[in-house]
């Protein structure tokens, strides 16, 4: 169970950006963070659901909520979202990378990349790097990446990152969540001394819309397991903790579960794997060309 949260840091007059805020733990975390009074920027794929959420948050007491619409599995959308944010804001104090999914059948993104890797890892990687300068300029600032304990079953298959030879939805998902932790640790290393911290977390096994984008047995498993899963509010606790608690001020490069720091898998702690993944991710996103 989660430990009691200390009084959160004030987010009034701070700028926060959250991806995947319209359902599940993303929604629960967004609702909690919105109550702390920040200027809140929400990145959504579904404009209608996004507008409904903005209106609900405004009714609940935060008038400073705005929307950016984009599919974070599509690199052109990620770049457009980042550019639109930077055209409106010159500060960013909190970035929560939450958007993600599992795909039991192999799909490819508009960029021709395996969808799980494109959305769950490269979406985090590209958006965060495009916003990196404004985060540093706004320090102290925090980056929170939603990962998963599923990473312990994953490995980074550098010889077949796109799973073209064989595909398993769970393997692809586990690889992407391992990538989230490796990215977090390598980014934290690169941000040392800037005043920007970067941490990641396992939210627990949560009853959300997760997995419902697939048909067949996966949908059935999610439905049967639902009574035994955590609520979205319980699942969001560690995200909220990392985003707002003074207890983690200055903590960086760490992996948390139930609001406590945990040790991730051996591969997740391998700096050589993290550096290699960073280099490959730069190539896949063309990020090196931007610098």
Beta strands, then each sheet from edge to edge (+ up, - down):
strand 1: 15-19
strand 2: 39-44
strand 3: 65-69
strand 4: 94-97
strand 5: 141-146
strand 6: 196-202
strand 7: 255-257
strand 8: 260-262
sheet 1: 3+ 2+ 1+ 4+ 5+ 6+ 7+ 8-
end
